[in-house]
Amino acid sequence: MLLAAAMVLLLPAMRASAAGRDLATVLLEVERKAPDLRAATAETAVEKANVKVAKSRYFGELDALAKNSNYDDSRLINPIGYPVDLGPDLFDRNQFGYGVQATLPLDINGLIGARLEAARHLKQAADAGRGDVRLRLLHTAAAYYHGIEGTVADEAALEKQIHALQADIRTTEAAIEAQRAIPVKKMRLVTELEDVRGRLARLRGREQQLRAALAALMAARDFTDPVAPIHILPDQPDWNEKLIEERPDIAALKARLDAAKADERAARADRLPHMAVNGSWLRNQGYSGDGDDTWAVSVRLGLPLWDGGGRRAKVEKSDAGIQVLEQRLAALRYRARSELVAARADWDAARARYRAAVASEKAAVETARIQTNRYQEGLISADDLVNSEAALAQARSARAVALTDWWRAGDRIRLALGKEPALYPVKAVRTARRQDSGGNSRK
């Protein structure tokens, strides 16, 4: 009874394993475990800490200190005249003091504010960069998954063709024994069979490569689960060119450009006067050990005069860095538009190929039906029937491959617009958008 109950509990899990994992499940696992995405998340933590460091400059510094002074001068140790109630020594040769020292900068030139702004923009760039890494990982995983689907479909067609060739060989051997065929026909069939087996071996090797690459994205040793075939048609994508500006890589580069402009303002501010308030409290040990307190408060105003041209060179360097990022941003926008145009053309071509594959499958189905009827009437041989069935399997494989190509073409459009793959779960998109300011939600 216990064994039967255990089997009942394990049956749903066994069915789920046999059915394989769909693309949405795989994408969520990639998003959760991909090492590259974790590294990008750690980079955002680094930039977040840099913002805190830059903000702390407003609050200055407070340090505890202790000092020891040794005097070896009679004028500092012995008085000029001896009052009646004092001893010959007023101060100890060895003086020890302790206290605190504080510095509060006054950002009159805007240097601290500019550096804080630059740090915040770099934090935004890191967030957008994480979104770009996430987006490309998801699309890469989707491409691998669709590639496995197409490869499996091709393998099924080749296996069907192998069965057909093996049946032809057996029929030919029987015909040769009956002296109704020549051995050359068998040699031709055997050669074709070996060629198909070689193509099948290459496809299986490609499947293993795709599975290994997908497993690497999932931070797993291997990916042996059967893939769930796609039977639905992709929706018409929204290829509005204005959506290009929402791409996370463009957002990251714009944030870096803003950070470079803030660095340029900081470099100019470093050439302006600067001001700070310094204060200290010290308790010094006297000769008798009682000691006294010393307070000091000062306002320091500095004006940079000459440093060999270093500050001016920093300004020139910042200006050049801004120009570099502006040109890179322009190049990225042009490249994004070209990617969108190419993806749209690929979409149209993939849709046409799918329609052609559907028409070929219909023709193959009709041919197989006719050949089956003719075989039942004794008009054709079993070889002809098997060949028609192999042709039908190949047509169905071509349709499956064309469908996966169509899905991949749609995903390329979405990648060009900065969106997740079409089969990425909508709920996960909303969650990722809340957790990652650099990601884009699927509309």
C-alpha positions as CSV (number, residue, x, y, z in Angstrom):
1,M,0.0,0.0,0.0
2,L,2.8,2.4,0.9
3,L,4.5,1.7,-2.4
4,A,1.3,2.3,-4.3
5,A,0.8,5.6,-2.5
6,A,4.3,6.7,-3.3
7,M,3.8,5.9,-7.0
8,V,0.6,7.9,-7.0
9,L,2.5,10.9,-5.5
10,L,5.4,10.5,-7.9
11,L,3.3,10.1,-11.0
12,P,2.7,13.8,-11.6
13,A,6.4,14.6,-11.2
14,M,7.3,11.8,-13.6
15,R,4.8,13.2,-16.2
16,A,6.1,16.7,-15.8
17,S,9.7,15.4,-16.3
18,A,8.7,13.5,-19.4
19,A,6.9,16.5,-20.8
20,G,10.1,18.6,-20.4
21,R,10.5,22.2,-19.4
22,D,9.0,24.9,-21.4
23,L,10.8,28.0,-22.5
24,A,9.3,30.2,-19.8
25,T,10.5,28.0,-17.0
26,V,14.0,27.9,-18.6
27,L,14.2,31.7,-18.9
28,L,13.2,32.1,-15.2
29,E,15.9,29.7,-14.2
30,V,18.5,31.5,-16.3
31,E,17.4,34.8,-14.7
32,R,17.7,33.3,-11.2
33,K,21.1,31.5,-11.6
34,A,23.1,33.0,-14.4
35,P,26.6,33.9,-13.0
36,D,26.9,36.9,-15.4
37,L,23.7,38.4,-14.1
38,R,24.9,37.9,-10.5
39,A,28.1,39.7,-11.4
40,A,26.2,42.6,-12.9
41,T,24.1,42.7,-9.7
42,A,27.3,42.9,-7.6
43,E,28.5,45.8,-9.8
44,T,25.4,47.7,-9.0
45,A,26.1,47.2,-5.3
46,V,29.6,48.6,-5.9
47,E,28.2,51.8,-7.5
48,K,25.7,52.1,-4.7
49,A,28.5,52.1,-2.2
50,N,30.3,54.7,-4.2
51,V,27.3,57.0,-3.9
52,K,27.4,56.6,-0.2
53,V,31.1,57.5,-0.2
54,A,30.6,60.6,-2.3
55,K,27.7,61.7,-0.1
56,S,29.8,61.3,3.1
57,R,32.1,64.1,1.9
58,Y,29.5,66.6,2.9
59,F,29.8,65.6,6.6
60,G,33.5,65.9,6.9
61,E,35.7,63.9,9.3
62,L,36.1,63.5,13.0
63,D,39.2,61.8,14.4
64,A,40.4,60.9,17.8
65,L,44.1,61.6,18.5
66,A,46.8,61.2,21.1
67,K,50.2,62.9,21.0
68,N,53.4,62.9,23.0
69,S,55.8,65.9,23.0
70,N,59.3,66.0,24.5
71,Y,60.9,69.4,25.3
72,D,64.7,69.9,25.9
73,D,64.9,73.7,26.3
74,S,65.4,75.4,29.6
75,R,63.3,78.4,28.5
76,L,60.3,76.1,28.1
77,I,60.8,74.2,31.3
78,N,62.1,76.8,33.8
79,P,60.5,80.2,34.4
80,I,62.5,83.5,34.2
81,G,61.7,84.4,37.8
82,Y,60.5,82.2,40.7
83,P,57.3,83.2,42.3
84,V,57.0,82.3,46.0
85,D,54.3,79.7,45.6
86,L,55.7,77.9,42.6
87,G,58.4,75.3,42.2
88,P,61.5,75.7,40.0
89,D,59.8,73.6,37.2
90,L,56.5,74.7,35.6
91,F,56.3,72.1,32.8
92,D,57.2,68.6,32.5
93,R,59.8,67.7,29.8
94,N,57.5,64.9,28.6
95,Q,54.0,66.2,27.6
96,F,51.1,63.8,26.7
97,G,47.8,65.0,25.2
98,Y,44.7,63.5,23.8
99,G,41.5,64.8,22.1
100,V,39.5,65.0,18.9
101,Q,40.0,66.8,15.6
102,A,37.2,67.6,13.1
103,T,37.1,69.0,9.6
104,L,33.9,70.2,7.9
105,P,34.2,71.1,4.2
106,L,32.1,73.9,2.8
107,D,31.2,73.1,-0.8
108,I,31.4,76.7,-2.1
109,N,32.9,75.6,-5.4
110,G,30.4,72.6,-6.0
111,L,33.2,70.0,-6.1
112,I,31.5,67.6,-3.7
113,G,28.1,68.0,-5.3
114,A,29.5,67.3,-8.8
115,R,31.2,64.2,-7.6
116,L,28.1,63.0,-5.9
117,E,26.1,63.6,-9.1
118,A,28.6,61.6,-11.1
119,A,28.4,58.7,-8.6
120,R,24.6,58.7,-8.9
121,H,24.7,58.6,-12.7
122,L,27.2,55.8,-12.6
123,K,24.8,53.9,-10.3
124,Q,22.1,54.4,-12.9
125,A,24.5,53.2,-15.6
126,A,25.2,50.1,-13.5
127,D,21.5,49.4,-13.1
128,A,20.9,49.8,-16.8
129,G,23.9,47.7,-17.5
130,R,22.5,44.9,-15.4
131,G,19.2,45.2,-17.4
132,D,21.2,44.9,-20.6
133,V,23.0,41.8,-19.3
134,R,19.7,40.3,-18.2
135,L,18.1,41.0,-21.5
136,R,20.8,39.5,-23.6
137,L,21.1,36.4,-21.4
138,L,17.3,35.8,-21.8
139,H,17.5,36.2,-25.6
140,T,20.5,34.0,-25.8
141,A,18.8,31.3,-23.8
142,A,15.7,31.5,-25.9
143,A,17.8,31.2,-29.1
144,Y,19.5,28.1,-27.7
145,Y,16.1,26.6,-26.7
146,H,14.6,27.2,-30.2
147,G,17.7,25.8,-31.7
148,I,17.3,22.6,-29.8
149,E,13.7,22.4,-30.9
150,G,14.7,22.8,-34.6
151,T,17.5,20.3,-34.2
152,V,15.3,17.7,-32.6
153,A,12.8,18.1,-35.4
154,D,15.5,17.6,-38.0
155,E,16.7,14.5,-36.1
156,A,13.2,13.0,-36.1
157,A,13.0,13.5,-39.9
158,L,16.4,11.9,-40.5
159,E,15.5,9.0,-38.2
160,K,12.4,8.5,-40.3
161,Q,14.5,8.6,-43.4
162,I,16.9,6.0,-42.0
163,H,14.0,3.7,-41.3
164,A,12.8,4.2,-44.9
165,L,16.2,3.5,-46.3
166,Q,16.6,0.4,-44.2
167,A,13.3,-0.9,-45.5
168,D,14.4,-0.1,-49.0
169,I,17.6,-2.1,-48.4
170,R,15.7,-5.1,-47.1
171,T,13.4,-5.0,-50.1
172,T,16.3,-4.7,-52.4
173,E,18.1,-7.6,-50.8
174,A,15.0,-9.7,-51.3
175,A,14.8,-8.6,-55.0
176,I,18.5,-9.4,-55.5
177,E,18.0,-12.9,-54.2
178,A,15.0,-13.3,-56.5
179,Q,17.2,-11.9,-59.3
180,R,14.9,-9.0,-59.9
181,A,17.4,-6.3,-59.0
182,I,21.1,-5.8,-59.3
183,P,23.5,-5.3,-56.4
184,V,24.4,-1.8,-57.5
185,K,21.0,-0.6,-56.3
186,K,21.8,-1.9,-52.8
187,M,25.2,-0.2,-52.8
188,R,23.5,3.1,-53.7
189,L,21.0,2.7,-50.9
190,V,23.7,1.8,-48.4
191,T,25.8,4.8,-49.4
192,E,22.7,7.1,-49.0
193,L,22.0,5.5,-45.6
194,E,25.5,6.2,-44.3
195,D,25.2,9.8,-45.5
196,V,22.0,10.2,-43.6
197,R,23.5,8.7,-40.5
198,G,26.4,11.1,-40.8
199,R,24.1,14.0,-41.0
200,L,22.2,12.7,-38.0
201,A,25.4,12.4,-36.0
202,R,26.3,16.0,-36.8
203,L,22.8,17.1,-35.7
204,R,23.1,15.2,-32.4
205,G,26.5,16.9,-31.9
206,R,25.0,20.3,-32.5
207,E,22.2,19.4,-30.1
208,Q,24.7,18.6,-27.4
209,Q,26.5,21.9,-28.0
210,L,23.3,23.8,-27.7
211,R,22.3,22.0,-24.5
212,A,25.8,22.6,-23.0
213,A,25.6,26.3,-23.8
214,L,22.1,26.5,-22.3
215,A,23.2,24.6,-19.2
216,A,26.1,27.1,-18.8
217,L,23.5,30.0,-18.7
218,M,21.5,28.1,-16.1
219,A,24.6,27.5,-14.0
220,A,24.1,23.7,-14.3
221,R,26.3,20.8,-15.4
222,D,24.0,19.7,-18.2
223,F,20.6,20.2,-19.6
224,T,19.1,16.8,-20.5
225,D,15.4,17.6,-20.2
226,P,13.2,17.2,-23.3
227,V,12.2,20.5,-24.8
228,A,8.5,21.3,-25.2
229,P,7.7,21.9,-28.9
230,I,6.0,25.1,-29.8
231,H,2.8,24.8,-31.8
232,I,1.4,28.3,-31.7
233,L,2.2,31.1,-34.1
234,P,4.0,34.2,-32.8
235,D,2.1,37.5,-32.4
236,Q,2.8,40.5,-34.6
237,P,5.6,42.4,-32.7
238,D,5.4,46.1,-32.0
239,W,8.3,47.5,-34.0
240,N,7.9,51.2,-33.2
241,E,11.3,52.8,-33.7
242,K,10.8,55.2,-30.8
243,L,11.0,52.3,-28.4
244,I,14.8,52.0,-29.2
245,E,15.4,54.7,-26.6
246,E,14.1,52.3,-24.0
247,R,16.9,49.8,-24.6
248,P,19.0,49.3,-21.4
249,D,22.3,49.6,-23.3
250,I,21.3,53.0,-24.6
251,A,20.1,54.0,-21.1
252,A,23.4,52.8,-19.6
253,L,25.5,54.8,-22.1
254,K,23.4,58.0,-21.5
255,A,23.9,57.6,-17.8
256,R,27.7,57.3,-18.3
257,L,27.6,60.4,-20.5
258,D,25.8,62.3,-17.7
259,A,28.4,61.0,-15.2
260,A,31.2,62.2,-17.5
261,K,29.6,65.7,-17.7
262,A,29.4,65.7,-13.9
263,D,33.1,64.7,-13.7
264,E,33.9,67.6,-16.0
265,R,32.1,70.0,-13.7
266,A,34.0,68.5,-10.8
267,A,37.3,69.0,-12.6
268,R,36.5,72.7,-13.2
269,A,35.3,73.1,-9.6
270,D,38.7,71.8,-8.4
271,R,40.3,74.9,-9.9
272,L,38.1,77.3,-7.8
273,P,38.6,78.4,-4.2
274,H,37.8,75.9,-1.5
275,M,36.8,76.4,2.1
276,A,36.7,74.2,5.2
277,V,36.1,74.6,9.0
278,N,38.7,72.9,11.2
279,G,38.3,72.4,14.9
280,S,40.1,70.5,17.7
281,W,40.0,69.9,21.4
282,L,43.1,68.7,23.3
283,R,43.7,67.9,26.9
284,N,47.4,68.3,27.8
285,Q,49.2,66.9,30.8
286,G,50.9,69.4,33.1
287,Y,53.8,69.0,35.4
288,S,51.6,67.9,38.3
289,G,49.5,65.7,36.0
290,D,46.3,67.8,36.3
291,G,46.5,69.1,32.7
292,D,44.4,71.7,30.9
293,D,42.0,71.9,27.9
294,T,42.8,73.6,24.6
295,W,40.2,74.5,22.0
296,A,40.9,75.6,18.5
297,V,38.5,76.6,15.7
298,S,39.7,77.9,12.3
299,V,38.2,78.6,8.9
300,R,40.6,77.7,6.0
301,L,40.2,79.3,2.6
302,G,42.4,78.0,-0.2
303,L,42.9,79.3,-3.7
304,P,44.7,77.0,-6.2
305,L,47.4,79.1,-8.0
306,W,49.7,76.7,-9.9
307,D,50.1,72.9,-10.1
308,G,52.0,72.5,-13.3
309,G,48.9,72.4,-15.4
310,G,47.5,69.3,-13.8
311,R,44.0,70.6,-13.0
312,R,43.7,72.1,-16.5
313,A,44.7,68.8,-18.0
314,K,42.0,67.1,-16.0
315,V,39.4,69.4,-17.5
316,E,40.7,68.7,-21.0
317,K,40.6,65.0,-20.2
318,S,37.0,65.2,-19.1
319,D,36.0,67.2,-22.2
320,A,37.6,64.5,-24.4
321,G,35.8,61.7,-22.5
322,I,32.5,63.5,-23.0
323,Q,33.1,63.6,-26.8
324,V,34.0,59.9,-26.8
325,L,30.8,58.9,-25.1
326,E,28.7,61.2,-27.3
327,Q,30.0,59.5,-30.4
328,R,29.6,56.1,-28.9
329,L,26.0,56.9,-28.1
330,A,25.3,58.1,-31.6
331,A,26.9,54.9,-33.0
332,L,24.8,52.7,-30.7
333,R,21.6,54.4,-31.8
334,Y,22.4,53.9,-35.5
335,R,23.4,50.3,-34.8
336,A,20.1,49.8,-32.9
337,R,18.1,51.1,-35.9
338,S,20.0,48.9,-38.3
339,E,19.3,45.9,-36.0
340,L,15.6,46.7,-36.0
341,V,15.5,47.0,-39.8
342,A,17.4,43.7,-40.3
343,A,15.1,42.0,-37.7
344,R,12.0,43.2,-39.5
345,A,13.3,41.8,-42.8
346,D,14.1,38.6,-41.1
347,W,10.6,38.4,-39.6
348,D,9.0,38.8,-43.1
349,A,11.3,36.2,-44.5
350,A,10.7,33.7,-41.7
351,R,6.9,34.2,-42.0
352,A,7.1,33.5,-45.8
353,R,9.3,30.4,-45.1
354,Y,6.8,29.1,-42.6
355,R,3.9,29.6,-45.0
356,A,5.8,27.7,-47.7
357,A,6.6,24.9,-45.2
358,V,2.9,24.6,-44.3
359,A,2.1,24.3,-48.0
360,S,4.7,21.7,-48.5
361,E,3.4,19.7,-45.5
362,K,-0.1,19.8,-46.9
363,A,1.2,18.5,-50.2
364,A,3.2,15.8,-48.4
365,V,0.1,14.8,-46.4
366,E,-1.9,14.5,-49.6
367,T,0.9,12.5,-51.3
368,A,1.1,10.1,-48.4
369,R,-2.6,9.6,-48.5
370,I,-2.6,8.8,-52.2
371,Q,0.4,6.5,-51.8
372,T,-1.4,4.7,-49.0
373,N,-4.5,4.1,-51.1
374,R,-2.4,3.0,-54.0
375,Y,-0.4,0.6,-51.8
376,Q,-3.7,-0.9,-50.5
377,E,-4.8,-1.4,-54.1
378,G,-1.5,-3.1,-54.9
379,L,-0.4,-0.4,-57.4
380,I,2.9,0.5,-55.6
381,S,5.4,-1.3,-53.5
382,A,6.1,-1.0,-49.8
383,D,9.3,1.0,-50.7
384,D,7.2,3.7,-52.3
385,L,4.9,3.9,-49.3
386,V,7.8,4.2,-46.9
387,N,9.4,6.8,-49.0
388,S,6.2,8.9,-49.0
389,E,6.0,8.6,-45.2
390,A,9.7,9.7,-44.9
391,A,8.9,12.7,-47.2
392,L,5.9,13.5,-44.9
393,A,8.1,13.4,-41.8
394,Q,10.7,15.6,-43.5
395,A,8.0,18.1,-44.5
396,R,6.7,18.2,-40.9
397,S,10.3,18.7,-39.7
398,A,10.7,21.6,-42.1
399,R,7.5,23.2,-40.8
400,A,8.7,22.9,-37.2
401,V,12.1,24.4,-38.0
402,A,10.4,27.2,-39.9
403,L,8.2,27.9,-36.9
404,T,11.1,28.1,-34.5
405,D,12.9,30.4,-37.0
406,W,9.8,32.6,-37.0
407,W,9.8,32.8,-33.2
408,R,13.5,33.6,-33.2
409,A,13.0,36.4,-35.8
410,G,10.3,37.9,-33.5
411,D,12.7,37.7,-30.6
412,R,15.3,39.6,-32.6
413,I,12.9,42.4,-33.1
414,R,12.1,42.5,-29.4
415,L,15.9,42.5,-28.6
416,A,16.4,45.4,-30.9
417,L,13.7,47.3,-29.0
418,G,15.0,46.3,-25.6
419,K,12.2,43.8,-24.7
420,E,12.3,40.3,-23.2
421,P,11.6,37.2,-25.4
422,A,8.0,36.8,-26.5
423,L,7.5,33.7,-24.3
424,Y,8.9,35.3,-21.1
425,P,6.2,35.3,-18.4
426,V,4.4,38.6,-18.0
427,K,4.3,38.3,-14.2
428,A,8.0,37.8,-14.1
429,V,8.5,40.9,-16.3
430,R,6.6,43.0,-13.8
431,T,8.6,41.6,-10.9
432,A,11.9,42.2,-12.7
433,R,10.8,45.7,-13.4
434,R,10.3,46.4,-9.7
435,Q,13.6,44.8,-8.8
436,D,15.7,46.2,-11.7
437,S,15.4,49.8,-12.8
438,G,17.4,49.0,-15.9
439,G,14.9,46.4,-17.3
440,N,12.0,47.0,-19.6
441,S,8.6,45.4,-19.2
442,R,6.9,43.4,-21.9
443,K,3.9,45.2,-23.3
